[in-house]
Amino acid sequence: MSTFSRWVLVAAVAVAVLGSLAQGFGSPPLATADETAHLDYAVQVWHGHLPVFENGLTIHPAFGAAPPVQWVAQHPPLFYLLLAPVVGPLVDAGHMDAAVLAGRVENAFLAGVVVLATAWSARRILPGRPAVAAVAAIVTALCGLVLLVGGTVYNDLLTAAFSALAIGVAATALRSGLSTRLVVLGALVTAFGMLSRLSFAVSLVAVVAAFALAPVVRSSVWRAVRVRLAAVVAVVVAPAIASGWFYWRNRELTGSITGGHPEWSQANLGRVTRPVTAVALDPAFWHQLFAVYRFGLSASSIVPWLLLLVPLLLAGAGALAWCVRNRSWRGSRADRLVSAMLVCVVLATIVVELRYVAGGGAANTRYALPLLPVLAVPMAMGLTGISRLRVVLVPLWTVGAAIVFAVSIDLVTVNGAPMVLVLARVAYALALAAIAALTALVVPLLATLSGCRSAN
């Protein structure tokens, strides 16, 4: 990795962390019932037990919103184990507002971890194109949804980070084959991933499929089969041991491993079941699920869709141009397998969400976060595909996303605490400075990489 690449990555992480802090310090605490439920889960873990849906919350804050039941109790406990020692002592001491802010600070750093994991994954997906990894970090750091969730006590970012790592592990296996180190890494990632959220199962399947198809160098046919089988067993058994007990608990308590309560939602939240085809044909489903760059803009704004779709359309046009230029629709075996894996991950996630919404769930934009590390790669490919234009396209996109961030942050006094407002303004100013540094750094990086390619 070049010096410019490292500094671009550092700046991108700083943007994600500082932008999330500005959002977290600048918004009222426990503004949503979901955030209160997540905080309560962490407090219950701190007290040595897991929550139960019907038992409700154990905390009773004097501000914010609170759900009538513990409706995040179905989630596995890893996020809350990380959060518990941070927020538990503060809640016990009666500092509920400080506990909320501390939880948001921890989640802000998780936003930075997502950026790092996405960049690492992008390098494994396209090892010959370092510009893609750098720009994938940028489009992740400036994703409005990452900054919104990073400034709130939600568990989605942890799953997004493990999903990115899983995709990177799978791509490495398909390109370079299996090694002991990679199998161990895959087992750890899948084990912790399934302890973060059930939606990680899509990434788990991707790793299993990649290990089953990975090349085994200098091996007989039977030895290759044994190596692949051992690798697959490792990444299946590890998460089963780590989290199987929790999903069994969900089944015992609720009748399904998901732990959902659709009947309660229909009776109390106005949710309705619909055919999957009806959901798939509903534009509102797609608009809500993929509004990842909307941040604080109105639902009618076209800007978030330009930030998402223009890079993807450029990537599609570039892929088509490559096929026409090379008179072939076929790349290398590894390229085909990695591309197929990414497409399958996207399609599988969409199918899961379609079924969830059809069963009475909400089409929450946060549920698309595990897809961001996958979408970031073609977005980066689209912005960097034309060597002569990428020194213009990438800064232009960055400035556009920065404007969305700048106008979306609403710096209000949090719970009547002037010092928190000061912290919000400082984080906001530092985030803008980090965005400026990121924009300044990415231009010479892209120019350098263009020069290297021209020389070759």
Secondary structure, 3 states (H helix, E strand, C coil): CCHHHHHHHHHHHHHHHHHHHHHHHHCCCCCCHHHHHHHHHHHHHHCCCCCCHHHCCCCCCCCCCCCCCCCCCCCCCHHHHHHHHHHHHHHHCCCHHHHHHHHHHHHHHHHHHHHHHHHHHHHHHCCCCHHHHHHHHHHHHCCHHHHHHHCCCCCHHHHHHHHHHHHHHHHHHHHHCCCHHHHHHHHHHHHHHHCCCHHHHHHHHHHHHHHHHCCCCCCCHHHHHHHHHHHHHHHHHHHHHHHHHHHHHHHHHHCCCCCCCHHHHHHHCCCCCCCHHHHHCCHHHHHHHCCCCCCCCCCCCCHHHHHHHHHHHHHHHHHHHHHHHHCCCCCCHHHHHHHHHHHHHHHHHHHHHHHHHHCCCCCCHHHHHHHHHHHHHHHHHHHHCCCCCHHHHHHHHHHHHHHHHHHHCCCCCECCEHHHHHHHHHHHHHHHHHHHHHHHHHHHHHHHHHHHHHHC
